[in-house]
């Protein structure tokens, strides 16, 4: 079993930046992909960015050029710096292992003036 704990969400003005963190623990040898999804009320959870153990990354179009996903395979941490944030980025952000195999509890990101 893998446990995921997110941190780093909060309130930021449009155009600002936040950095999300995720710490994985437990059966970390079973993790081949770590990523971020987000969800707003009434909508499906959507992919933001994913990175495999080999370093291959996938981004949603909305994240390209503004967000950069990275991972530390020794510390088993995942980081997502988010820049030039927009109102549309407001959501609960979830850390996930293996494309939804395990989920963290989520962290709220609110972009508002």
C-alpha positions in Angstrom: 0.0 0.0 0.0 1.2 3.5 -0.9 0.4 6.6 1.2 0.5 10.0 -0.4 0.5 13.3 1.5 0.2 16.6 -0.3 1.1 20.1 0.9 1.6 23.5 -0.5 -1.8 24.6 -1.6 -3.3 28.0 -0.7 -4.7 31.3 -1.9 -2.8 33.2 -4.5 -3.6 36.2 -6.8 -3.9 35.7 -10.6 -0.5 35.7 -12.1 1.1 34.4 -8.9 2.9 31.2 -8.1 2.5 28.2 -5.8 4.5 25.0 -5.3 2.8 21.7 -4.5 4.5 18.9 -2.8 3.7 15.2 -2.4 5.4 12.7 -0.1 5.0 9.1 -0.9 5.6 6.3 1.6 4.8 2.7 2.1 5.3 0.3 -0.8 7.2 2.8 -2.9 8.9 0.1 -5.0 5.5 -0.4 -6.6 5.4 3.2 -7.9 6.2 3.7 -11.5 4.3 6.9 -12.1 3.5 9.9 -9.9 1.3 12.7 -10.9 -1.2 15.5 -10.1 -4.8 15.6 -10.9 -7.3 18.3 -10.0 -11.0 18.5 -9.5 -13.6 21.2 -9.1 -17.1 20.6 -7.8 -19.4 19.0 -10.3 -16.6 18.0 -12.7 -14.5 14.9 -13.2 -11.0 14.8 -11.8 -8.6 15.7 -14.6 -4.9 15.1 -15.2 -2.6 18.0 -14.6 0.8 16.4 -15.0 2.4 13.0 -14.6 6.0 11.8 -14.4 7.2 8.2 -14.7 10.1 6.7 -12.8 12.2 7.1 -15.9 11.5 10.8 -16.1 8.9 10.9 -18.9 6.4 13.7 -18.4 2.9 14.3 -19.6 1.1 17.6 -19.2 -2.4 18.8 -19.7 -2.6 21.5 -22.4 -3.6 23.9 -19.7 -0.5 23.2 -17.7 2.1 23.3 -20.5 4.5 26.2 -20.2 3.3 27.1 -16.7 3.7 24.0 -14.5 6.8 21.8 -14.2 6.6 18.4 -12.6 9.6 16.8 -11.0 10.3 13.9 -8.7 13.0 12.7 -6.4 13.2 8.9 -6.7 15.4 8.6 -3.5 13.2 10.8 -1.2 10.1 9.7 -3.2 8.8 13.2 -3.3 6.9 14.9 -6.1 6.9 18.7 -6.8 4.8 20.9 -8.9 5.8 24.5 -9.2 2.8 26.4 -10.8 3.4 29.8 -12.3 1.2 32.4 -14.0 -1.8 31.0 -12.1 -5.3 31.7 -13.5 -8.8 31.7 -12.0 -9.4 28.5 -13.9 -6.6 26.7 -12.0 -8.7 26.9 -8.8 -9.4 23.3 -7.7 -8.5 20.6 -5.2 -5.2 19.1 -6.4 -4.6 15.4 -5.7 -1.3 13.5 -5.8 -1.7 10.1 -7.4 0.5 7.0 -7.8 0.2 4.9 -10.9 -2.4 6.9 -12.7 -5.0 6.7 -10.0 -4.0 3.5 -8.2 -3.6 5.5 -5.0 -4.7 9.0 -4.1 -3.7 11.6 -1.5 -6.2 13.6 0.5 -5.9 16.6 -1.8 -4.9 20.2 -1.3 -6.9 23.3 -2.2 -5.6 25.8 -4.6 -7.5 29.0 -4.9 -6.6 31.7 -7.4 -8.5 34.9 -6.6 -8.0 38.6 -6.4 
